[in-house]
């Protein structure tokens, strides 16, 4: 048999493209980033990049040493308990029990390779095609896209804004319906710094108990709270039988962004299901990384205090200087987080504003449109940096925009 290769190739190429064979949710997915700004920054040089949600503190030696010791001891194998090493789950139980002044047992924790993975597992457990998740916006873009990726409908409910961001609970609850599986919020929020009060948390919990809708509370910035050791948490009021999941991570408060380790705190009743999901999604979290996390929990309170003070110092510097820029729209100072989130009067397009500031001041900021329609005029500035670098960036912005 003689094969006409040219004809075969032509016929093969004329068929459906590879893209046509993947799920519509994947076809619609795209990476939200600041690629164009970053490319221009490389061309300009001498740019202070404050667009990423990451500090400049290297993970301290006591955490690195614990991971190194685990490697030296040959702890390079699978972890049989998919929900985490016993020493870490014990440490997390004791840590959260003391922090929130209520008992949180070992069986209520599942470790994951990063806070994002923890979020995804929680959403994957609850969300199905044809259902929806109502979330508080502005919001980290990963949330909207993770809901979409799973096949659910993302339903943003924007915080109200005049001089500050406020949550309208009636508006939030009205957005829920019979197909709503969860309400999602971040507190303190990325990007706004808005922090839910204990009373708002109680209202959310009461609504969950009445409707059966789950509450997923992203509390990754909970230790970067300026009015106490921890921001108000749903864990402080929820029982083990409530439909509540708290998401946390070692990334921010322990300077471990690149380690990729986080955890979920959840009802005991779903522990075995989360363990099974972990097995099939990621087969557990690296043992040496978990060893570093144990050291972070056991010895890291001075580090957490240092990081919180660093974020607060950066935010104070930003608020002291940004007010000198004409047309600056500066919300009330946030109670937590590591961002200044602001807008410029007469500049509704944050992408254009970020590009102008990059060119004129050599400072890189994140455009607020990434966080949703309600914040498309806002700019996000990460203030968790060396205070001299933050001061230089602010001086440049004041000089360039004044």
Legacy VTK file of the C-alpha trace (Angstrom):
# vtk DataFile Version 3.0
C-alpha trace
ASCII
DATASET POLYDATA
POINTS 402 float
0.000 0.000 0.000
1.339 3.399 -0.984
0.529 6.280 1.362
0.359 9.793 0.015
1.978 11.551 2.961
1.277 15.039 1.644
-2.405 14.192 1.247
-2.479 12.612 4.722
-0.911 15.678 6.308
-3.287 17.986 4.503
-6.333 15.978 5.548
-5.087 15.690 9.120
-4.489 19.425 9.433
-7.913 20.225 8.046
-9.613 18.468 10.965
-10.573 19.966 14.325
-7.843 21.865 16.131
-6.380 20.612 19.404
-8.096 23.518 21.161
-11.505 22.177 20.135
-10.856 19.052 22.198
-10.508 20.741 25.580
-13.205 21.879 27.985
-14.777 25.299 27.324
-13.748 26.437 30.810
-10.117 25.843 29.876
-10.483 27.527 26.498
-11.820 30.621 28.266
-9.072 30.611 30.870
-6.256 33.113 30.641
-3.475 34.271 32.901
-4.103 37.600 34.595
-0.748 39.254 34.926
1.243 42.392 34.393
3.337 41.036 31.555
3.233 44.163 29.405
4.151 46.399 32.342
6.948 44.030 33.367
8.361 43.973 29.836
8.375 47.753 29.715
9.972 47.883 33.165
12.889 45.799 31.900
13.380 48.251 29.048
13.285 51.270 31.357
15.513 49.904 34.119
15.735 51.195 37.706
12.077 50.306 38.330
10.868 49.591 41.871
8.443 46.668 41.418
5.590 46.882 43.902
3.010 44.999 41.856
3.485 41.498 43.289
1.769 40.254 46.449
5.036 39.198 47.971
7.437 40.649 50.489
11.209 40.882 50.267
12.015 38.910 53.438
13.941 35.692 52.827
12.546 32.747 54.784
14.438 32.827 58.106
17.197 30.366 58.873
15.364 28.422 61.603
12.710 27.386 59.078
15.244 26.602 56.361
17.332 24.601 58.845
14.351 22.429 59.799
13.721 21.566 56.156
17.422 20.939 55.563
17.571 18.616 58.570
14.628 16.633 57.176
16.510 16.260 53.900
19.709 15.236 55.676
17.745 12.626 57.626
16.521 11.134 54.353
12.891 12.182 54.721
12.341 12.194 50.990
9.514 9.663 50.727
5.755 9.774 50.346
3.752 10.910 53.367
1.251 8.088 54.113
-1.269 10.436 55.729
-2.385 12.534 52.790
-3.812 15.172 55.129
-0.377 15.990 56.509
2.416 14.884 58.820
1.242 14.220 62.368
3.716 16.753 63.879
2.357 19.489 61.623
-1.295 18.657 62.225
-0.653 18.593 65.971
1.167 21.924 65.766
-1.645 23.481 63.703
-4.271 22.203 66.128
-2.476 23.670 69.139
-1.680 26.908 67.292
-5.249 27.541 66.131
-6.762 26.499 69.451
-4.616 29.037 71.280
-4.931 31.760 68.632
-8.735 31.623 68.383
-9.400 30.606 71.998
-11.540 27.638 71.025
-10.771 23.929 70.536
-9.753 22.965 67.005
-8.859 19.299 66.826
-6.204 17.572 64.734
-8.851 15.929 62.543
-10.056 19.377 61.397
-6.881 20.223 59.467
-5.757 19.199 55.978
-2.372 20.334 54.644
-2.036 21.278 50.975
0.777 22.371 48.638
0.008 26.083 48.929
-2.927 28.248 49.897
-4.120 28.250 46.280
-4.220 24.443 46.258
-6.148 24.532 49.545
-8.677 26.920 47.990
-9.022 24.788 44.890
-9.608 21.605 46.899
-12.314 23.350 48.941
-14.046 24.625 45.802
-13.675 21.281 44.035
-15.361 19.578 46.972
-18.405 21.874 46.867
-18.898 23.290 43.379
-20.527 21.462 40.491
-21.496 22.447 36.958
-24.673 24.481 37.154
-23.990 25.738 40.670
-22.517 29.066 41.740
-20.260 30.701 44.306
-21.035 34.207 45.550
-17.865 36.073 46.443
-16.969 39.446 47.919
-15.218 41.726 45.399
-12.747 43.262 44.668
-11.075 39.902 44.865
-7.847 38.155 43.966
-8.436 37.009 40.346
-7.531 33.393 41.146
-10.856 32.993 42.962
-13.085 33.973 40.040
-11.059 31.832 37.666
-10.861 28.797 39.967
-14.670 28.759 40.275
-14.932 29.062 36.488
-12.304 26.355 35.946
-14.266 23.857 38.043
-17.417 24.632 36.053
-19.283 26.816 38.523
-20.621 30.314 38.040
-18.619 33.056 39.802
-20.951 35.717 41.234
-19.146 38.816 42.508
-20.783 41.169 45.004
-18.841 44.413 45.261
-18.029 46.120 48.515
-19.631 49.556 48.754
-17.165 52.447 48.714
-17.263 56.093 49.721
-14.325 56.859 52.005
-13.940 53.215 52.904
-14.964 49.738 51.763
-18.071 48.266 53.406
-19.946 45.006 52.993
-23.692 45.157 52.376
-24.810 41.811 53.806
-28.341 42.154 52.425
-26.942 42.589 48.930
-24.624 39.609 49.429
-27.402 37.334 50.665
-29.765 38.463 47.895
-27.251 37.263 45.304
-27.554 33.716 46.635
-30.147 31.274 45.333
-30.966 27.564 45.355
-27.891 26.835 43.219
-25.427 28.660 45.506
-22.962 26.233 47.090
-20.722 28.702 48.918
-20.063 32.290 49.882
-16.397 33.195 49.567
-14.621 36.092 51.233
-11.033 37.138 51.950
-10.402 38.832 55.276
-8.247 40.853 55.511
-8.796 41.309 51.818
-6.435 41.233 48.913
-6.451 43.911 47.494
-8.503 46.326 49.632
-7.439 45.420 53.172
-11.142 45.339 54.135
-11.581 43.103 57.173
-14.824 41.436 58.227
-15.974 42.252 61.745
-16.984 39.588 64.241
-20.594 40.736 63.798
-20.375 40.278 60.020
-18.863 36.850 60.520
-21.729 35.945 62.831
-24.280 37.113 60.252
-22.594 34.971 57.606
-22.598 31.968 59.919
-26.281 32.480 60.789
-27.123 32.649 57.077
-25.158 29.454 56.446
-26.986 27.647 59.228
-30.341 28.761 57.798
-29.650 27.987 54.131
-27.018 25.235 54.150
-24.702 27.371 52.032
-21.035 26.892 52.906
-18.779 29.742 54.037
-15.209 29.699 52.662
-13.116 32.281 54.479
-9.678 33.039 53.041
-7.702 34.122 56.119
-4.209 34.099 54.612
-3.634 37.693 55.787
-5.240 37.088 59.187
-1.978 37.539 61.113
-1.184 40.776 59.236
-3.841 42.530 61.303
-3.010 45.781 63.050
-5.640 45.836 65.822
-4.663 42.599 67.539
-2.833 39.283 67.177
-5.284 37.990 64.568
-8.171 39.339 62.509
-11.705 38.236 63.402
-12.050 34.664 62.154
-15.014 32.480 61.415
-13.211 29.786 63.412
-13.775 31.810 66.582
-17.545 31.333 66.378
-18.186 28.237 64.234
-18.655 24.756 65.621
-17.315 21.512 64.218
-20.680 20.767 62.619
-20.948 24.100 60.785
-20.476 24.317 57.022
-17.378 26.453 57.322
-13.911 26.185 55.783
-11.043 28.501 56.662
-8.143 28.711 54.220
-4.659 29.639 55.362
-1.085 29.625 54.130
2.479 29.949 55.352
3.284 32.293 52.467
2.657 35.731 53.937
2.984 35.697 57.730
5.996 33.366 57.710
7.719 34.617 54.513
7.354 31.256 52.744
5.766 32.148 49.377
8.016 29.827 47.369
7.586 26.850 49.685
4.025 26.184 48.543
2.316 25.030 51.711
-1.052 25.942 53.178
-3.920 24.316 55.025
-7.678 24.043 55.328
-9.549 24.051 58.628
-12.845 22.242 58.135
-15.513 20.118 59.835
-14.335 16.721 61.045
-17.075 15.149 58.953
-15.350 15.967 55.650
-11.804 15.036 56.733
-11.760 11.644 55.025
-13.171 13.129 51.825
-10.488 15.832 51.765
-7.853 13.189 52.399
-9.100 11.200 49.405
-9.200 14.311 47.234
-5.657 15.164 48.276
-4.512 11.704 47.224
-5.907 12.098 43.727
-5.132 15.784 43.192
-1.594 16.135 44.517
-0.691 12.996 46.543
0.216 15.099 49.557
2.688 17.809 50.474
6.464 17.343 50.530
7.771 16.051 53.871
10.744 18.413 54.079
8.456 21.378 53.350
6.137 20.243 56.147
9.132 20.001 58.472
9.899 23.649 57.759
6.257 24.507 58.443
6.380 22.796 61.846
9.339 25.018 62.799
7.451 28.080 61.528
4.445 27.308 63.738
6.440 26.260 66.800
9.061 29.013 66.760
7.659 31.677 64.473
5.694 34.111 66.649
8.538 36.694 66.758
8.769 36.395 62.958
5.015 36.958 62.542
5.246 40.077 64.718
8.198 41.353 62.666
6.375 40.801 59.379
3.213 42.468 60.682
5.226 45.492 61.830
6.974 45.655 58.459
3.631 45.685 56.635
2.221 48.321 59.004
5.308 50.532 58.594
5.036 50.339 54.810
1.341 51.173 54.924
1.955 54.155 57.232
4.609 55.464 54.855
2.238 55.100 51.905
-0.597 56.948 53.638
1.707 59.708 54.824
2.982 60.415 51.295
0.229 59.468 48.839
-2.058 62.193 50.190
0.274 64.779 48.621
-0.561 63.601 45.101
-3.272 65.813 43.559
-6.543 63.975 42.909
-5.568 61.058 45.124
-8.541 58.934 46.239
-7.244 57.228 49.349
-9.628 54.980 51.323
-9.502 54.891 55.095
-6.357 53.098 56.212
-6.888 49.315 56.186
-6.804 47.320 59.408
-4.823 44.525 57.828
-3.027 43.115 54.817
0.013 44.428 52.983
-1.393 46.686 50.297
-2.295 50.296 49.701
-5.258 50.399 47.310
-6.096 53.783 45.830
-7.320 55.623 42.741
-6.581 58.866 40.919
-9.410 61.276 40.235
-10.192 61.533 36.528
-8.320 58.313 35.663
-10.917 55.518 35.313
-8.532 53.106 33.545
-6.053 51.626 36.018
-3.991 50.090 33.230
-3.322 53.502 31.730
-2.617 54.962 35.167
-0.142 52.169 35.972
1.581 52.682 32.623
1.859 56.434 33.257
3.299 55.933 36.737
5.749 53.360 35.413
7.012 55.778 32.766
7.073 58.885 34.944
8.114 57.514 38.319
9.740 54.153 37.537
7.403 52.450 40.032
5.480 49.291 39.165
1.919 48.977 40.518
-0.807 46.388 39.871
-3.881 47.643 37.956
-7.111 47.213 39.872
-9.028 45.827 36.901
-7.349 42.495 37.664
-9.458 42.289 40.820
-12.816 42.879 39.161
-15.042 45.425 37.481
-15.731 47.288 40.726
-12.049 48.211 41.141
-11.028 48.966 37.568
-9.985 52.524 38.525
-7.877 51.449 41.511
-4.159 50.719 41.813
-2.584 48.216 44.200
0.773 48.872 45.834
2.499 46.173 47.874
3.966 47.868 50.960
5.586 44.794 52.512
9.070 45.893 51.490
12.158 47.537 52.905
10.981 50.898 54.223
13.709 52.800 52.370
12.609 51.250 49.075
8.974 52.120 49.808
9.985 55.687 50.735
11.956 56.071 47.497
9.039 54.770 45.445
6.641 57.178 47.141
8.982 60.137 46.664
9.211 59.324 42.960
5.437 59.095 42.645
4.810 62.366 44.476
7.398 64.166 42.376
6.183 62.717 39.079
2.434 63.164 39.708
2.446 66.471 41.546
LINES 1 403
402 0 1 2 3 4 5 6 7 8 9 10 11 12 13 14 15 16 17 18 19 20 21 22 23 24 25 26 27 28 29 30 31 32 33 34 35 36 37 38 39 40 41 42 43 44 45 46 47 48 49 50 51 52 53 54 55 56 57 58 59 60 61 62 63 64 65 66 67 68 69 70 71 72 73 74 75 76 77 78 79 80 81 82 83 84 85 86 87 88 89 90 91 92 93 94 95 96 97 98 99 100 101 102 103 104 105 106 107 108 109 110 111 112 113 114 115 116 117 118 119 120 121 122 123 124 125 126 127 128 129 130 131 132 133 134 135 136 137 138 139 140 141 142 143 144 145 146 147 148 149 150 151 152 153 154 155 156 157 158 159 160 161 162 163 164 165 166 167 168 169 170 171 172 173 174 175 176 177 178 179 180 181 182 183 184 185 186 187 188 189 190 191 192 193 194 195 196 197 198 199 200 201 202 203 204 205 206 207 208 209 210 211 212 213 214 215 216 217 218 219 220 221 222 223 224 225 226 227 228 229 230 231 232 233 234 235 236 237 238 239 240 241 242 243 244 245 246 247 248 249 250 251 252 253 254 255 256 257 258 259 260 261 262 263 264 265 266 267 268 269 270 271 272 273 274 275 276 277 278 279 280 281 282 283 284 285 286 287 288 289 290 291 292 293 294 295 296 297 298 299 300 301 302 303 304 305 306 307 308 309 310 311 312 313 314 315 316 317 318 319 320 321 322 323 324 325 326 327 328 329 330 331 332 333 334 335 336 337 338 339 340 341 342 343 344 345 346 347 348 349 350 351 352 353 354 355 356 357 358 359 360 361 362 363 364 365 366 367 368 369 370 371 372 373 374 375 376 377 378 379 380 381 382 383 384 385 386 387 388 389 390 391 392 393 394 395 396 397 398 399 400 401
